Amino acid sequence: MRRRISRNLGRGIFSALSPLPISTTAAFAALTLALAALWVPGVLTARRAEHLWTLPCALALVIALLDGLIEITGLLALLSFAVVCAVARRSPGPILSVVAHATLFVMCAGLFLHVIPGFHNPRLVTEAVLGPGSEPYTKYLNFDKGCAALFLLGIYAPDRARHDEGMRRVGTWLWQFAIIATVVMTLTVVVGYVRWDPKLPPWWAAWTWSMIFLVALPEEVLFRGIVQTSIGNWMSNTRRATTIAIVASGALFGIAHIGGGPTYVLLAAVAGIGYGWIYASTRSIAGAIAAHAGLNTIHFLLFSYPALRAASTTL
């Protein structure tokens, strides 16, 4: 019986994968290159290195438009968001600054939650059951969310990537991540959200790429790079302010995952506080992204994913 269940699960994992057209793949490849290029100025001192990301960004938008991944309305929304990011960064007066930042957060929420029209985010995985008792899993590749992160980090807050200190604080990152992963995954098992279930789906590499560039990077740029930093700056960057900023951004991060149920909100909030701790200690948005993607990868490969059936609706 166990062998039969394993064969059925295997067939389900394989059949759930949705191949992408070459043009769609090319659009996401260009977007990935643009996101990675944001860290180039911190490595190279070449002239205009800070603008290098704009070339693959333009290519990604053109390919996406021709491919039908985005419509004209989606392109206009992204360009408008880019303008808002620029205005919010350089707004001369307090009134304009408040209006620009309010608009920035509203548009950012719309892009992250996929409520702004004009985007056709493709599905990579459809209703895959990855283990006995696990909920069906569907995975979208969110072009709108990736572009929002690109403009946030490339236009509104470029210093987060340019002055990233992650490479100089790897040792600190390692022990902090070990603590966070142990605490969060232990809590996840204790509350009955997951159980031990090691696996390696054939599309793990595509999943890992999407987790890094389309999930962890956008969410960490917003919640740690923007929200946590803004709260800390507003409170004068004292030690107490840093602690409040970490907890507040972690709580907001948890609330943003309300779609997964109350248990997921709790677990996401605890994880978010951990990511904030790493960000504040290492001064590295890349470190927070790596922690986020690393923890989710441990969950994906070694435990029930995304959760045990009905676990996400109970606390």
N, C-alpha and C positions, 0 to 999 in steps of 0.2 A: 504493500500500500504506500509506504514512504517513497519507494522508487517511482511509483505512478504519479504521486503528487509532485515530485521533483521534476519529472519529465513534463508535466502539464505547466508547471511554473516556468520551466525553461522555454517552452514554446510560447508562452505568454510574453515573456521578456523580449524574445526575438521579434515576435509579430507586432509588438507595441511600438517599435521604432519606425519613425516616419522619415524617409530620405528627403533631403532638401535639394531643390534645383541648384544648378551651378551658380546662377546669378544671385540667388539668395545667399548662398555660401560666400560668394565674393563680397557681398555687401557687409556681412558680419565680419569677414576677415579684415576688410578695410577699417571697420569700426574698432575692432580689436587692436589693430596697428595704431590707430589714432589715440586710443586710451593708453597704450603702452608708451607712446611717444611723449606723454605728459611728464614722464620722469627723466627724459633726455637732458633737459637743462641742468639737472642736478648731477649729471655724470660728465657731460661735455660743456665746454665753455665757448663753443663755436658761436659766431655771430648769428643772431636770429634763431637760435636753437629753440627758444621758447615758443616759436610759431610753427615748429615742425609738424605738430599735430594737426594743423589746419588742412594740410594737403590730403592725407588719408581720410580726414573728416569729409571734405568736399567730395572725394571719390565715393565714399560710402553713401552719401546722400543722393548722388546722381544715380548710382547703381540701384539703390533702393527704390528710387522713383521710377526708373525704367522697368524694374522687376515687378512693380506693383506692391512691394512691401510697405510703401507709404504712398499716400495720395498727395495732391497739391495742398489740401487742407492740413495734412500732417506736416508737410515741409514748412508751410507758413507758420504753424504753431511752434516748430523747433526754432525757426529763425527769429520769431518774436521772443521766445524764451532766451535766446542768445543776446538779444538787445536788452532785455530786462536784466540779465546777469551783468552786462556791462554798465548799465545805468545804476544798478544797486551798488556796484563796487565803487563807482566814482561820483555818486550823487552829492552835490555841493551843499545842500541845505537839509535840515532835519525833517521837514515835511515831505520833500521829494524822496528822502531816504526811507522814511516809513512806508510811503506808498509803493516805492520800488521793491522793498523787501517783502511787503505783504503780497504783492503781485508775484514775486519770485516764488514764495512758498506755496501759493495757491496753484500756480502753473506746475511747479515741481510735484506737488501732490497729484495733480491731474495726470501727469506723465507717468509717475510711479504706479498709480492705481489704474492706468489704462482707460481713463474715462474721456480723454481728449480724442476726438474722432480723427480719422485719417491714417490709422495704422492697422496693419494686418500681420500681427505677430504670429509666426508659424509655430506649429507644435512639433517638438522633437520626439516626445514620447506620449503615447495615448493609453490611458487606463492599464498601465503595467502593474501587475501584482508581483512584488519583488520577494515575497516570502510568505510562509504560512501565517495566516491571521493578520497580514498587513493590509492597509487600505490601498485601493487602486491609486496609482500615481500618474499624473499627467504633467508634462513639462513643456512650457512655452519658452521661446527665445524672444525676449522683450527688447526690440530695437528702440522703442521710445524711451525706456528706462535707461538703456545704455547711453543714448544720446544726451539725456538730461544730465547724467553724471559727467559726461565729456564736457559740456558747457559749464557746469558748476566748477569743475576742477581746472578747466582751461581758460575760462574768462572771469568768473566771479572770485575764485580763491586759488589762483595758480601757485601761490607760495606753499600750499600744503604738499604739493608734489616736488616742487623745485628745492625746497629746504628739508626734504624728508631725511631723517637721521637714522633710519632703520638699519642700514648696513653697519653702523657703529654701535648698535645696541642689540645685536643678535643674541648675546648671552642673556640679557635681561628678558628678551622676548621668549626665549626657550623655556625658562623656568616659570614665567608667568602663564604661558600657554599651557604648560603641563598642569598647573593648578586649575586653570579655568576648565580645561577639557575633563579633568577628573571630577570636579564638582558638578558641572552641568550634566555630564552623561550619567553620573551616579544618581543625581536627582531625577533625571529622565526615566531611569529604570525603576527607582523607588516609587514614583507616582504611577507607574504602570503604563507610561506612554509608549515605551518600546521594550524589547527584550533582545538578548544576544542573538544575532542572525547574520553571520558573515557571508558575503557574496561578492561577486564581481561581474555585473552585467556587461554584455559585449559593447555597450555604448558608454562605458564609464569615462572614456577620454573626452567625449563630447560633453558629457555631463559636467566633468571637472572644469573644462574651459568655460562653460556657461555659468557655472557657480562662481568662478573667479571674476569674470568680466561683466556679467549681466545681473548678478545678484549681490555678491559680497562687495564689489567695488562701488556700485551705485549707493548701496545702503550705508556703507561706512563713510563715504564722502558726505552724504547728507547728515546722518545722525552724529558722527564723530567729528568730521571735518568742518561741518557748518554749524549744527545745533550745539554740540558740546563746546566747541570753541567760542561761539557767540555768547553762550551763557557765562562761560568763564571770563571772557573779556568784559562783559557787562557788569560782572561782580568784582572787577579789579584784579582778577587772576591771583587771589590769595589761595592758600592751601584749602581753606574751607570752601571757597568758591569752586575750586577744582573738584572737590568731593561732591558738592551739590550738582555741578554740571555733569559729572559722570553718572550719578544716580538719576537725574532728570532725563538725560538723553537715553539712558537704558530703559527707563519707564516708558518713554515715548516710543522707543523701539519695540517694546513689548506690546503696547497698545496697537501699533501698526500691524501686528500679526493677529488681530482679533478674529480674522476669518478662520483661523485654525482652532478656535475655541478657547475657553479660559485657561486650560492647562498649558496650551501653547503660548499664551500671553505671558504666563508666569515664567516658563522656561526661557522664552525669548528675552524677557526683561533681565533675568539673571545673566544670560549670555551677553546681552548688551552692556551691562555694567562691567563685565569682564573685558569686553572689547574696549570700552572707554578707559579702563584702568591701563591697558596696554598702550593705548594712544597717548594718554597723559604721561606715562612713564618713559616711553621710547621716543616721543615726539615724531611719530612715524605713522602716517595714514596707511602706508603700505603694510606696516606691522599689524594694524587693525584689520585690514583686508585679509592678510594671510591667516590671522587668528580665526576670523569669521569663516573663510573658506575651509580652513583646516578642520575646525570643529564640525562643520556640516559634512565634510568628507568622511570623518570618523563615523558619524551617524549613518551616512549612506552605505559605507562598506561593511560596517561591523554590527549594526543594529537594525531593528525593524525600520523600514522606510516607506513612506514618510512617518507612519505611526501605526500602532495596532488598531484594529477596527474598533470604533466607538471611543477610543481613548481621547481623541481630540475634542470631544464634546462634554467630558466630565472632568472634575477636579478632585 
